């Protein structure tokens, strides 16, 4: 079995180091106006779950306030669900 080079994605997933060129390419892609990401589920919300609060984001055209913060306690989670 031959040893093949790991891809950049494989190295990122495994926590391996990137070389200088790979870091530059990754930074350029992340800071580009179109990073090449496509929307997989347009009706889904993004939720950042934290210790003190949760942030919920919906597509910009869906709500006048597309990003909201909710508390992490029961009342905040119930408000988020509503």
N, C-alpha and C positions, 0 to 999 in steps of 0.2 A: 504494500500500500504506500503510495507516494505522499509526501508531506506537501500540502498546498498552503499557500499564504491565506491567512484569515482576511476577510473583508473588513472594511472600516466599521461597518455595523456590528460584526461579530466581536471586534476588539472593544467597541464601546459597551456592548452587552456584557462582556466578560471583565470589564474594567481594565483592559490592557492599554498600554500607551499608544498614542498616535504620533506619527512622525510630523515634521514641520509642514509638509505639503498638505497632509490630511487635515491638520488643524486649521490651516488657512482656508481650505475648501469648505470645511464645516462652518467656520465663522462667516465666510462670504454667503453661504446658503442661508444661514440663520438670520443674517441682517439684510437679505435681499427683500425687495418689495413683494415678491412672490416666491416664498421658500419652497414651492413645489408640493405643498400639502393639499389634499383634496378632502372635501367634506364627505364623511362616510354616512352619517345619519343626520339629515338636516333638521329633524324634529327633536333631537336630543339636546339636553342642557349639559354644560360642563360644570362639575362641582369640585371645588377644592376644599377638602375636609381638613379642618384644623382642630387644635385643642380648645381654643377659646371661641372660635367662630368658623362658619362655613361660608364660602363665597360661591354663588351660583351665577353662571353666565348663559344667556340665551342669544340666538342670532339677533343682530342689531335691529332688524325690521320688525321683530316680534313684540317688542315691549319698549315703552319710552325710557325705561331704566334697565338696560340690558344686563348690568352686573349689580347684584345685590349681596349684602352681607346679612347673615342670620346667626344668632347665637347657637352655641352647641348644646344647650340644655333642651329639655323636652318641649318647652313652649316655642323656642326658636325653630326646632325641627318641624313642629306642627305648622308653624307659619310658612316655612319653606315648602312643605307638602301642599299647602292650600294655594 
